[in-house]
Amino acid sequence: MRGDVSTDDEVTTAPGGLLDLLKVAAVVLDATGRIALWSPEIEQLLGHSADEALGQRADALLVASPDRPRARELFARVRSGTRWAGVFPMRHRDGTERPVEFRTMRLFDRAGQPHLLGLATDASTVRGLERDLALSHSLVDQTPVGIAVFDTDLRWVAVNPALERMNGVPESAVVGRRLGEVLPGLDVEAIEGRMRHVLETGGSLLDQQTIGRTVADTEDRAYSESYHRIEDTGGRVLGLAMVVLDVTERQQASAEIAQARQRLSVIAEAGVRIGTTLDLRQTAQELADVAVPHLADLAAVDVLESVVAHGTITPVTGRSPAEFRALAVASGYPTDALHAADPVGELATYNSSRIITQCVRNARPVLVERVDGRTMRRIARDARAARTLEEAGVHSYLAVPLMARGKVLGTLSLYRTVNDRPFDEQDRVLARELAARAAISIDNARLYGRERTTALTLQRSLLPSAPARREGLDITARYRPALSEVGGDWYDVLPLGPRRTGFVVGDVMGKGVQAAAIMGQLSTATRALARLDLPPAELLRHLDDIAGSLGDAIATCVYAVYDLERGTCALSSAGHLPPVLARGDGTADLVDVPGGVPLGVGGVDFGTVEVELAPGTLLALYTDGLVENRAEPIDTGLTTLTRLLQSPDDSLERTGDALLGALRPEPDDDVALLLVRTHA
């Protein structure tokens, strides 16, 4: 600036303050209203250089004619000692008018002469800044988001009302202090580490998670924090701002959604994994395996003994005890708690006061959120098991009834050990869903098992207990039911006329009681017809007529008649697999019997073939369950059977066992086998 008022030496500072943002300009007028001092900022604001302005009357140079009276009035008031502030229209060097915000005051020089100091800035800039400040204050004060400002020493500078509420501490109690001095319940080390990182790098950190509690909290809560470095317009670091959100409810909602998704996943998995077979024990194990570890750390499945032993459901009522058969147990990790569960396959009896008995008696889940010593004795089978469960860390227990078609079949027992969260209502709902799905499969297995037992009993009652002893022949037979459904396979040895013997092996299409019943009718009819000593083809024709009268009955059958006097055997087949003839010289072949059609088809004649049975010859009649394997062509099984019979054992009994062991150790279809050997 130029003029006759002395100034301090010029000091250069980095820009960036509020005055720099406003670009505050200074002008000094002498007592006559002439410009005595003119700053570079006023030159930028109004366009006149110092050379152009100094010594000029301000009103003539800077004010339009209509506004000059008002300007002189204000000048006189300020010269008399009155301060004035406001907006006045000023004329720019280019002839345009600019609204300028003024702050004016009177000054005196050494001689006591008055001067007028005017501090000026563009009025629109001031209005914009006022608007921004008002908006900032409004947002900071009214937002529900917590906002804090820290200096470069990580001390509180300011806190908005929302953060005051979160902290439970007023702003006056935190300003000038460090975070740990005010809120030691937070992870101070981690938070201040983030602050230092932001101050040093200038990069913001967003959505940083902290778990802890403030003075306002009675339990831990979750907070999301974002950190931003604060700089002035010149880049000087002033501190940092932290924005805080209480995300406890959001995290809880997210956790609940994740748990719901997990529950749906478990239910979907249960639909795939539970009930893959009609085996009672396997279904129970599948249920236990699905429950662990998604729902429990240890799971046990116990089914009422009446269901396992008899296929019936005997309700548990009153004060009567309950008998269970332990069918499955599973653990998510190696633990001695497995030994506390009832051993799989063993019978266990629990009196009426036990929780498992209460569960099946009332047909309702029993949830023990916190297991104490007294409750443990109502859960465990004995005192030793109770100690084992306590030592394993069992702290929560849930028993759920296995209910199907309105009846209780058993229980699913769930334990938590390493998972420190106790069972809750959501766990109860999920456990009931799993138990209900498994119970249907268990009940289906029960019904199937009962039907299988009935069919097997019927079938065995219709088969001969032992083949009839016949002159000149060694005879043995084997029947092995399928592991799954019982079919309609049968065999028989039929005494005919003198020194003549009939052999029959058949297979009714279908499974279960119906197939066994049809087999019984055909077997009985065969015995009756055999008493007439009919030729094989004629006997099959009559059987075909009988099968046709039994509805949809279809069966394959091979019938053979051995004549001891002639040493021959006549054979006819109704769509059955060919017998195998094994000679004493070590050769074995399939007998080429005219094919025929199965019994029940009707309308086709049956052929007959006659073969010689020299002394020591072995004839094997069998059903397809012996040689059929779904993974291989049936020719493979026939070839293997023929090869095995090329060197049969001297004992026909051992030969029968060897054939079953080699061809069908665990048959998925019934097997009937009849071996006949002529005496040497």
SULWO-V274940 format. One record per residue. N is the residue number from 0. RES is the residue in one small letter. PSI is psi in whole degrees, -180 to 180 (999 if undefined). Layout:
n=N res=RES psi=PSI
n=N res=RES psi=PSI
This chain:
n=0 res=m psi=155
n=1 res=r psi=149
n=2 res=g psi=-172
n=3 res=d psi=15
n=4 res=v psi=124
n=5 res=s psi=149
n=6 res=t psi=161
n=7 res=d psi=161
n=8 res=d psi=146
n=9 res=e psi=131
n=10 res=v psi=126
n=11 res=t psi=124
n=12 res=t psi=157
n=13 res=a psi=136
n=14 res=p psi=169
n=15 res=g psi=-11
n=16 res=g psi=178
n=17 res=l psi=-37
n=18 res=l psi=-35
n=19 res=d psi=-36
n=20 res=l psi=-40
n=21 res=l psi=-19
n=22 res=k psi=55
n=23 res=v psi=129
n=24 res=a psi=155
n=25 res=a psi=139
n=26 res=v psi=140
n=27 res=v psi=130
n=28 res=l psi=145
n=29 res=d psi=-175
n=30 res=a psi=-19
n=31 res=t psi=-2
n=32 res=g psi=13
n=33 res=r psi=152
n=34 res=i psi=120
n=35 res=a psi=-36
n=36 res=l psi=143
n=37 res=w psi=114
n=38 res=s psi=158
n=39 res=p psi=-32
n=40 res=e psi=-37
n=41 res=i psi=-30
n=42 res=e psi=-42
n=43 res=q psi=-34
n=44 res=l psi=-43
n=45 res=l psi=-7
n=46 res=g psi=-13
n=47 res=h psi=137
n=48 res=s psi=167
n=49 res=a psi=-41
n=50 res=d psi=-37
n=51 res=e psi=-28
n=52 res=a psi=-39
n=53 res=l psi=132
n=54 res=g psi=-11
n=55 res=q psi=150
n=56 res=r psi=132
n=57 res=a psi=-41
n=58 res=d psi=-35
n=59 res=a psi=-38
n=60 res=l psi=-36
n=61 res=l psi=-7
n=62 res=v psi=137
n=63 res=a psi=154
n=64 res=s psi=-45
n=65 res=p psi=-24
n=66 res=d psi=-3
n=67 res=r psi=-42
n=68 res=p psi=-43
n=69 res=r psi=-39
n=70 res=a psi=-42
n=71 res=r psi=-37
n=72 res=e psi=-46
n=73 res=l psi=-39
n=74 res=f psi=-43
n=75 res=a psi=-40
n=76 res=r psi=-43
n=77 res=v psi=-41
n=78 res=r psi=-27
n=79 res=s psi=-4
n=80 res=g psi=-1
n=81 res=t psi=131
n=82 res=r psi=150
n=83 res=w psi=143
n=84 res=a psi=140
n=85 res=g psi=-171
n=86 res=v psi=132
n=87 res=f psi=139
n=88 res=p psi=125
n=89 res=m psi=147
n=90 res=r psi=127
n=91 res=h psi=161
n=92 res=r psi=-29
n=93 res=d psi=4
n=94 res=g psi=-10
n=95 res=t psi=160
n=96 res=e psi=142
n=97 res=r psi=126
n=98 res=p psi=126
n=99 res=v psi=132
n=100 res=e psi=128
n=101 res=f psi=147
n=102 res=r psi=119
n=103 res=t psi=153
n=104 res=m psi=162
n=105 res=r psi=139
n=106 res=l psi=159
n=107 res=f psi=141
n=108 res=d psi=-173
n=109 res=r psi=-28
n=110 res=a psi=-1
n=111 res=g psi=11
n=112 res=q psi=136
n=113 res=p psi=146
n=114 res=h psi=159
n=115 res=l psi=123
n=116 res=l psi=125
n=117 res=g psi=122
n=118 res=l psi=123
n=119 res=a psi=151
n=120 res=t psi=162
n=121 res=d psi=126
n=122 res=a psi=-36
n=123 res=s psi=-34
n=124 res=t psi=-42
n=125 res=v psi=-45
n=126 res=r psi=-40
n=127 res=g psi=-42
n=128 res=l psi=-41
n=129 res=e psi=-41
n=130 res=r psi=-44
n=131 res=d psi=-41
n=132 res=l psi=-42
n=133 res=a psi=-43
n=134 res=l psi=-43
n=135 res=s psi=-46
n=136 res=h psi=-41
n=137 res=s psi=-46
n=138 res=l psi=-46
n=139 res=v psi=-42
n=140 res=d psi=-32
n=141 res=q psi=-16
n=142 res=t psi=144
n=143 res=p psi=-3
n=144 res=v psi=134
n=145 res=g psi=135
n=146 res=i psi=132
n=147 res=a psi=149
n=148 res=v psi=131
n=149 res=f psi=149
n=150 res=d psi=-175
n=151 res=t psi=-11
n=152 res=d psi=11
n=153 res=l psi=33
n=154 res=r psi=146
n=155 res=w psi=136
n=156 res=v psi=-41
n=157 res=a psi=154
n=158 res=v psi=134
n=159 res=n psi=166
n=160 res=p psi=-36
n=161 res=a psi=-42
n=162 res=l psi=-30
n=163 res=e psi=-43
n=164 res=r psi=-41
n=165 res=m psi=-43
n=166 res=n psi=-28
n=167 res=g psi=19
n=168 res=v psi=132
n=169 res=p psi=162
n=170 res=e psi=-38
n=171 res=s psi=-24
n=172 res=a psi=-9
n=173 res=v psi=-26
n=174 res=v psi=130
n=175 res=g psi=-2
n=176 res=r psi=163
n=177 res=r psi=161
n=178 res=l psi=-47
n=179 res=g psi=-24
n=180 res=e psi=-25
n=181 res=v psi=-42
n=182 res=l psi=72
n=183 res=p psi=-14
n=184 res=g psi=-5
n=185 res=l psi=169
n=186 res=d psi=79
n=187 res=v psi=-42
n=188 res=e psi=-44
n=189 res=a psi=-42
n=190 res=i psi=-47
n=191 res=e psi=-29
n=192 res=g psi=-39
n=193 res=r psi=-40
n=194 res=m psi=-47
n=195 res=r psi=-41
n=196 res=h psi=-44
n=197 res=v psi=-42
n=198 res=l psi=-38
n=199 res=e psi=-40
n=200 res=t psi=-26
n=201 res=g psi=-9
n=202 res=g psi=141
n=203 res=s psi=151
n=204 res=l psi=126
n=205 res=l psi=144
n=206 res=d psi=54
n=207 res=q psi=130
n=208 res=q psi=135
n=209 res=t psi=134
n=210 res=i psi=128
n=211 res=g psi=-168
n=212 res=r psi=147
n=213 res=t psi=-175
n=214 res=v psi=-30
n=215 res=a psi=-10
n=216 res=d psi=145
n=217 res=t psi=-11
n=218 res=e psi=165
n=219 res=d psi=142
n=220 res=r psi=166
n=221 res=a psi=134
n=222 res=y psi=143
n=223 res=s psi=126
n=224 res=e psi=142
n=225 res=s psi=139
n=226 res=y psi=136
n=227 res=h psi=134
n=228 res=r psi=141
n=229 res=i psi=128
n=230 res=e psi=152
n=231 res=d psi=-180
n=232 res=t psi=-17
n=233 res=g psi=1
n=234 res=g psi=4
n=235 res=r psi=131
n=236 res=v psi=123
n=237 res=l psi=-24
n=238 res=g psi=-146
n=239 res=l psi=157
n=240 res=a psi=142
n=241 res=m psi=129
n=242 res=v psi=128
n=243 res=v psi=132
n=244 res=l psi=135
n=245 res=d psi=108
n=246 res=v psi=22
n=247 res=t psi=-50
n=248 res=e psi=-38
n=249 res=r psi=-43
n=250 res=q psi=-39
n=251 res=q psi=-42
n=252 res=a psi=-42
n=253 res=s psi=-41
n=254 res=a psi=-39
n=255 res=e psi=-39
n=256 res=i psi=-43
n=257 res=a psi=-41
n=258 res=q psi=-40
n=259 res=a psi=-41
n=260 res=r psi=-40
n=261 res=q psi=-40
n=262 res=r psi=-44
n=263 res=l psi=-38
n=264 res=s psi=-42
n=265 res=v psi=-42
n=266 res=i psi=-42
n=267 res=a psi=-42
n=268 res=e psi=-38
n=269 res=a psi=-39
n=270 res=g psi=-28
n=271 res=v psi=-41
n=272 res=r psi=-26
n=273 res=i psi=131
n=274 res=g psi=29
n=275 res=t psi=-19
n=276 res=t psi=177
n=277 res=l psi=27
n=278 res=d psi=126
n=279 res=l psi=-48
n=280 res=r psi=-41
n=281 res=q psi=-39
n=282 res=t psi=-42
n=283 res=a psi=-41
n=284 res=q psi=-37
n=285 res=e psi=-40
n=286 res=l psi=-47
n=287 res=a psi=-40
n=288 res=d psi=-33
n=289 res=v psi=-36
n=290 res=a psi=-26
n=291 res=v psi=130
n=292 res=p psi=9
n=293 res=h psi=-38
n=294 res=l psi=-31
n=295 res=a psi=163
n=296 res=d psi=-23
n=297 res=l psi=136
n=298 res=a psi=144
n=299 res=a psi=141
n=300 res=v psi=121
n=301 res=d psi=130
n=302 res=v psi=144
n=303 res=l psi=139
n=304 res=e psi=-34
n=305 res=s psi=-32
n=306 res=v psi=-43
n=307 res=v psi=-46
n=308 res=a psi=-37
n=309 res=h psi=-7
n=310 res=g psi=16
n=311 res=t psi=165
n=312 res=i psi=112
n=313 res=t psi=112
n=314 res=p psi=149
n=315 res=v psi=120
n=316 res=t psi=163
n=317 res=g psi=-137
n=318 res=r psi=16
n=319 res=s psi=147
n=320 res=p psi=169
n=321 res=a psi=135
n=322 res=e psi=125
n=323 res=f psi=152
n=324 res=r psi=119
n=325 res=a psi=121
n=326 res=l psi=-24
n=327 res=a psi=151
n=328 res=v psi=145
n=329 res=a psi=147
n=330 res=s psi=145
n=331 res=g psi=-8
n=332 res=y psi=161
n=333 res=p psi=127
n=334 res=t psi=147
n=335 res=d psi=-14
n=336 res=a psi=-25
n=337 res=l psi=-35
n=338 res=h psi=-16
n=339 res=a psi=-20
n=340 res=a psi=157
n=341 res=d psi=130
n=342 res=p psi=136
n=343 res=v psi=132
n=344 res=g psi=-15
n=345 res=e psi=157
n=346 res=l psi=137
n=347 res=a psi=136
n=348 res=t psi=129
n=349 res=y psi=133
n=350 res=n psi=177
n=351 res=s psi=-18
n=352 res=s psi=-12
n=353 res=r psi=149
n=354 res=i psi=-39
n=355 res=i psi=-36
n=356 res=t psi=-42
n=357 res=q psi=-39
n=358 res=c psi=-48
n=359 res=v psi=-30
n=360 res=r psi=-44
n=361 res=n psi=-9
n=362 res=a psi=39
n=363 res=r psi=148
n=364 res=p psi=152
n=365 res=v psi=116
n=366 res=l psi=121
n=367 res=v psi=99
n=368 res=e psi=-45
n=369 res=r psi=118
n=370 res=v psi=124
n=371 res=d psi=-179
n=372 res=g psi=-40
n=373 res=r psi=-43
n=374 res=t psi=-35
n=375 res=m psi=-36
n=376 res=r psi=-19
n=377 res=r psi=-11
n=378 res=i psi=-50
n=379 res=a psi=157
n=380 res=r psi=-28
n=381 res=d psi=178
n=382 res=a psi=-38
n=383 res=r psi=-43
n=384 res=a psi=-36
n=385 res=a psi=-43
n=386 res=r psi=-41
n=387 res=t psi=-43
n=388 res=l psi=-39
n=389 res=e psi=-44
n=390 res=e psi=-29
n=391 res=a psi=-10
n=392 res=g psi=20
n=393 res=v psi=122
n=394 res=h psi=-11
n=395 res=s psi=146
n=396 res=y psi=145
n=397 res=l psi=123
n=398 res=a psi=129
n=399 res=v psi=131
n=400 res=p psi=144
n=401 res=l psi=103
n=402 res=m psi=131
n=403 res=a psi=130
n=404 res=r psi=38
n=405 res=g psi=6
n=406 res=k psi=148
n=407 res=v psi=127
n=408 res=l psi=-26
n=409 res=g psi=-155
n=410 res=t psi=154
n=411 res=l psi=117
n=412 res=s psi=129
n=413 res=l psi=138
n=414 res=y psi=145
n=415 res=r psi=133
n=416 res=t psi=-72
n=417 res=v psi=-28
n=418 res=n psi=111
n=419 res=d psi=-4
n=420 res=r psi=126
n=421 res=p psi=159
n=422 res=f psi=144
n=423 res=d psi=-171
n=424 res=e psi=-38
n=425 res=q psi=-38
n=426 res=d psi=-38
n=427 res=r psi=-43
n=428 res=v psi=-46
n=429 res=l psi=-43
n=430 res=a psi=-39
n=431 res=r psi=-38
n=432 res=e psi=-45
n=433 res=l psi=-45
n=434 res=a psi=-39
n=435 res=a psi=-43
n=436 res=r psi=-45
n=437 res=a psi=-37
n=438 res=a psi=-38
n=439 res=i psi=-44
n=440 res=s psi=-40
n=441 res=i psi=-41
n=442 res=d psi=-38
n=443 res=n psi=-41
n=444 res=a psi=-38
n=445 res=r psi=-49
n=446 res=l psi=-41
n=447 res=y psi=-44
n=448 res=g psi=-39
n=449 res=r psi=-42
n=450 res=e psi=-39
n=451 res=r psi=-42
n=452 res=t psi=-42
n=453 res=t psi=-46
n=454 res=a psi=-41
n=455 res=l psi=-40
n=456 res=t psi=-44
n=457 res=l psi=-44
n=458 res=q psi=-45
n=459 res=r psi=-33
n=460 res=s psi=-25
n=461 res=l psi=-17
n=462 res=l psi=149
n=463 res=p psi=140
n=464 res=s psi=-34
n=465 res=a psi=143
n=466 res=p psi=146
n=467 res=a psi=143
n=468 res=r psi=129
n=469 res=r psi=146
n=470 res=e psi=134
n=471 res=g psi=8
n=472 res=l psi=143
n=473 res=d psi=130
n=474 res=i psi=136
n=475 res=t psi=154
n=476 res=a psi=153
n=477 res=r psi=138
n=478 res=y psi=127
n=479 res=r psi=117
n=480 res=p psi=157
n=481 res=a psi=154
n=482 res=l psi=-25
n=483 res=s psi=-99
n=484 res=e psi=140
n=485 res=v psi=138
n=486 res=g psi=-153
n=487 res=g psi=39
n=488 res=d psi=144
n=489 res=w psi=163
n=490 res=y psi=163
n=491 res=d psi=153
n=492 res=v psi=123
n=493 res=l psi=116
n=494 res=p psi=129
n=495 res=l psi=-131
n=496 res=g psi=-172
n=497 res=p psi=125
n=498 res=r psi=27
n=499 res=r psi=140
n=500 res=t psi=137
n=501 res=g psi=143
n=502 res=f psi=137
n=503 res=v psi=138
n=504 res=v psi=130
n=505 res=g psi=167
n=506 res=d psi=114
n=507 res=v psi=133
n=508 res=m psi=138
n=509 res=g psi=177
n=510 res=k psi=163
n=511 res=g psi=-162
n=512 res=v psi=-40
n=513 res=q psi=-44
n=514 res=a psi=-40
n=515 res=a psi=-39
n=516 res=a psi=-43
n=517 res=i psi=-40
n=518 res=m psi=-42
n=519 res=g psi=-40
n=520 res=q psi=-43
n=521 res=l psi=-37
n=522 res=s psi=-43
n=523 res=t psi=-42
n=524 res=a psi=-39
n=525 res=t psi=-44
n=526 res=r psi=-42
n=527 res=a psi=-44
n=528 res=l psi=-34
n=529 res=a psi=-28
n=530 res=r psi=-20
n=531 res=l psi=-4
n=532 res=d psi=49
n=533 res=l psi=153
n=534 res=p psi=152
n=535 res=p psi=-45
n=536 res=a psi=-40
n=537 res=e psi=-39
n=538 res=l psi=-41
n=539 res=l psi=-33
n=540 res=r psi=-42
n=541 res=h psi=-40
n=542 res=l psi=-36
n=543 res=d psi=-41
n=544 res=d psi=-42
n=545 res=i psi=-43
n=546 res=a psi=-36
n=547 res=g psi=-26
n=548 res=s psi=-4
n=549 res=l psi=22
n=550 res=g psi=-124
n=551 res=d psi=23
n=552 res=a psi=129
n=553 res=i psi=134
n=554 res=a psi=149
n=555 res=t psi=155
n=556 res=c psi=145
n=557 res=v psi=133
n=558 res=y psi=131
n=559 res=a psi=145
n=560 res=v psi=121
n=561 res=y psi=130
n=562 res=d psi=111
n=563 res=l psi=-38
n=564 res=e psi=-43
n=565 res=r psi=-18
n=566 res=g psi=30
n=567 res=t psi=165
n=568 res=c psi=124
n=569 res=a psi=133
n=570 res=l psi=140
n=571 res=s psi=148
n=572 res=s psi=139
n=573 res=a psi=76
n=574 res=g psi=21
n=575 res=h psi=162
n=576 res=l psi=148
n=577 res=p psi=142
n=578 res=p psi=167
n=579 res=v psi=134
n=580 res=l psi=116
n=581 res=a psi=120
n=582 res=r psi=166
n=583 res=g psi=-19
n=584 res=d psi=5
n=585 res=g psi=6
n=586 res=t psi=152
n=587 res=a psi=137
n=588 res=d psi=158
n=589 res=l psi=138
n=590 res=v psi=126
n=591 res=d psi=83
n=592 res=v psi=137
n=593 res=p psi=133
n=594 res=g psi=-59
n=595 res=g psi=178
n=596 res=v psi=160
n=597 res=p psi=156
n=598 res=l psi=139
n=599 res=g psi=-15
n=600 res=v psi=-49
n=601 res=g psi=159
n=602 res=g psi=7
n=603 res=v psi=134
n=604 res=d psi=155
n=605 res=f psi=140
n=606 res=g psi=172
n=607 res=t psi=143
n=608 res=v psi=145
n=609 res=e psi=130
n=610 res=v psi=154
n=611 res=e psi=135
n=612 res=l psi=88
n=613 res=a psi=161
n=614 res=p psi=135
n=615 res=g psi=3
n=616 res=t psi=142
n=617 res=l psi=132
n=618 res=l psi=127
n=619 res=a psi=120
n=620 res=l psi=141
n=621 res=y psi=166
n=622 res=t psi=168
n=623 res=d psi=-20
n=624 res=g psi=-21
n=625 res=l psi=-34
n=626 res=v psi=-10
n=627 res=e psi=131
n=628 res=n psi=124
n=629 res=r psi=-22
n=630 res=a psi=-9
n=631 res=e psi=156
n=632 res=p psi=150
n=633 res=i psi=-24
n=634 res=d psi=-30
n=635 res=t psi=-44
n=636 res=g psi=-40
n=637 res=l psi=-40
n=638 res=t psi=-43
n=639 res=t psi=-44
n=640 res=l psi=-45
n=641 res=t psi=-42
n=642 res=r psi=-42
n=643 res=l psi=-33
n=644 res=l psi=-3
n=645 res=q psi=-23
n=646 res=s psi=69
n=647 res=p psi=160
n=648 res=d psi=155
n=649 res=d psi=-31
n=650 res=s psi=124
n=651 res=l psi=-32
n=652 res=e psi=-47
n=653 res=r psi=-33
n=654 res=t psi=-44
n=655 res=g psi=-44
n=656 res=d psi=-39
n=657 res=a psi=-41
n=658 res=l psi=-45
n=659 res=l psi=-42
n=660 res=g psi=-36
n=661 res=a psi=-38
n=662 res=l psi=-35
n=663 res=r psi=70
n=664 res=p psi=-36
n=665 res=e psi=83
n=666 res=p psi=140
n=667 res=d psi=7
n=668 res=d psi=156
n=669 res=d psi=152
n=670 res=v psi=125
n=671 res=a psi=131
n=672 res=l psi=129
n=673 res=l psi=121
n=674 res=l psi=130
n=675 res=v psi=128
n=676 res=r psi=133
n=677 res=t psi=147
n=678 res=h psi=143
n=679 res=a psi=999
